[in-house]
């Protein structure tokens, strides 16, 4: 009888120990590197690899993939609960004609500065990975614009738990004279692993301004229309088109894409007071399969136009990207 009691106590002790270890692991972030995935060459830049390092930082809720060798600050973002990707992420894209030039759209999240103007791709990034004193997983990436010598330093911060990723963008000017640049951050959103006709945009604006659209199906370029519109849903986005809203008068510093079929939402938040100027949204629409290299998703570009970087100084921008579930609340009118 005593032996049985001891055995039972030992089993309970082991169960408790494994439970503690499991909880501890679940509350930690982890960093890993893969170099076994083929990525199609996209440029003639020295150092571009066909099997580049893919850095994965993850916690219990999300996994964030970055490919510095393709200039992708984030290549993919997956929710652990469903296993669904929340971004367009393609390792072998076809060439696509976008804004009058041909490019390869790998998807993900990337900056429009520094930029390789001949191949129309972000520059390759160097990187280092580490955990900080608070056990936050950090991936630091950097590159330098050859024309202005302005360095972009990007830091991804993933905490031990939660579904939010902090992105810090440091623009460092080593020269004694001020620099003025156009900076943009592109997020190619596709929550739920694939676009649904019911996937919709949540924008903190009372009106938007129309850009170019095929046959002006959205309306005349430059026209201001009241938001929301019928084509806030991707199923109403019949052809390619674009529109934008000004960031400064926005009701809240956030834009979101929600897929009700999977109940997943990708949200982009920026810090109030940062020098963002406008948010531009583009989609190829429902007939994307008729365009070589096109994709089913919303291309969101947060822009900081005419951004001044002081001589021998730094400008820092901060955004948070979250992948969660549940329909977002409508913005207050």
Secondary structure by P-SEA (a helix, b strand, c coil): caaaaaaaaaaaaaaaaaaaaaaaaaabbbbbbbccccccccccccccccccbbbbbbcccbbbbbbcccccccccccccccccccccccccccccccccbbbbccccccccccccccccccccccbbbbbccccbbbbbbbcccccccbbbbbbbbbcccccbbbbbbbbbbcccbbbbbbbbbbbbccccccccccbbbbbccccccccccccccccccccccccccccccccccccccccccccccccccccccccccccbbbbbbbcccccccbbbbbbcccccccccccccbbbbbbbbccccccccbbbbbbbbbbbbbcccccccc
